[in-house]
Amino acid sequence: MVISNVEAFLVAITILTLTPGLDTALVVRNSSRGGFTDGALTSLGICLGLFVHATFSAVGISALLAQSAELFSVVKLIGAAYLIWLGLSTLMSLWRGELSSGLNVDATTHRFDAKRSLREGFLSNVLNPKTAVFYLAFLPQFINPEGSALVQSFLMAAIHFVIAMVWQCGLAGLLNSAKNLLKSSVFMTRMEATTGAVLVALGIKLLVEE
């Protein structure tokens, strides 16, 4: 089964993926914390969340989310609070001196937690109402009415999955390859402080947006 206007979909979803946002900030933050594997598993969690939004879009739940101000506000609050918590946890760890030692092997091994990386990526994506509303508005434009909306939505989510994994894992690999730079405690502190602040800012922005 082929989705409608597949070329236009590929261009649009690629531009969306390459645009800096929460996903990029979270992958950078976790790559600086635990190296390539941490960043790659975070990306996997983020991309798995896309199938949740694709399912909601196909069955019409995202339509309810977009039309109900009360429900949207609740999900928006939960998602924004989670982003702010992620950012504040990074800043608090910096304050306590837990994240400024660079990416030496021992520190990376001590800090790495595969379940945590997957969970953070998955929840940050699933709890983002903007992604749900985007999928609601975006995917129907490429649905072939003669086929299954659910199957086509999953196909588009799978394409998005591949593009996002390649891009985000590339970022994680780039950070991991810059080992000498990442061993600098000053650089690491500044990077973690910046990404933590960005996550807090994104959460606040999500709260105040109409």
FENRA-V85472 format. One record per residue. N is the residue number from 0. RES is the residue in one letter. PHI is phi as a letter, one per 20 degrees, with the letter a starting at -180 (* if undefined). Layout:
n = <N;N>
res = <RES;RES>
phi = <PHI;PHI>
This chain:
n = <0;1;2;3;4;5;6;7;8;9;10;11;12;13;14;15;16;17;18;19;20;21;22;23;24;25;26;27;28;29;30;31;32;33;34;35;36;37;38;39;40;41;42;43;44;45;46;47;48;49;50;51;52;53;54;55;56;57;58;59;60;61;62;63;64;65;66;67;68;69;70;71;72;73;74;75;76;77;78;79;80;81;82;83;84;85;86;87;88;89;90;91;92;93;94;95;96;97;98;99;100;101;102;103;104;105;106;107;108;109;110;111;112;113;114;115;116;117;118;119;120;121;122;123;124;125;126;127;128;129;130;131;132;133;134;135;136;137;138;139;140;141;142;143;144;145;146;147;148;149;150;151;152;153;154;155;156;157;158;159;160;161;162;163;164;165;166;167;168;169;170;171;172;173;174;175;176;177;178;179;180;181;182;183;184;185;186;187;188;189;190;191;192;193;194;195;196;197;198;199;200;201;202;203;204;205;206;207;208;209>
res = <M;V;I;S;N;V;E;A;F;L;V;A;I;T;I;L;T;L;T;P;G;L;D;T;A;L;V;V;R;N;S;S;R;G;G;F;T;D;G;A;L;T;S;L;G;I;C;L;G;L;F;V;H;A;T;F;S;A;V;G;I;S;A;L;L;A;Q;S;A;E;L;F;S;V;V;K;L;I;G;A;A;Y;L;I;W;L;G;L;S;T;L;M;S;L;W;R;G;E;L;S;S;G;L;N;V;D;A;T;T;H;R;F;D;A;K;R;S;L;R;E;G;F;L;S;N;V;L;N;P;K;T;A;V;F;Y;L;A;F;L;P;Q;F;I;N;P;E;G;S;A;L;V;Q;S;F;L;M;A;A;I;H;F;V;I;A;M;V;W;Q;C;G;L;A;G;L;L;N;S;A;K;N;L;L;K;S;S;V;F;M;T;R;M;E;A;T;T;G;A;V;L;V;A;L;G;I;K;L;L;V;E;E>
phi = <*;d;f;f;l;f;f;f;f;f;f;f;f;f;f;g;f;f;f;g;a;g;g;f;f;f;f;f;f;f;f;f;e;c;n;g;f;f;f;f;f;f;f;f;f;g;f;f;f;f;f;f;f;f;f;f;f;f;e;n;f;f;f;f;f;f;e;d;f;f;f;g;f;f;f;f;f;f;f;f;f;f;f;f;f;g;f;f;f;f;f;f;f;f;f;e;m;e;c;d;e;n;d;f;f;f;f;f;f;f;e;f;b;g;f;f;f;f;f;f;f;f;f;f;e;f;e;e;f;f;f;f;f;f;f;f;e;e;f;g;f;d;e;e;f;e;d;f;f;f;f;f;f;f;f;f;f;f;f;f;g;f;f;f;f;f;f;f;f;f;f;f;f;f;f;f;f;e;f;f;f;f;f;f;f;f;f;f;f;f;f;f;f;f;f;f;f;f;f;f;f;f;f;f;g;f;f;e;f;f>
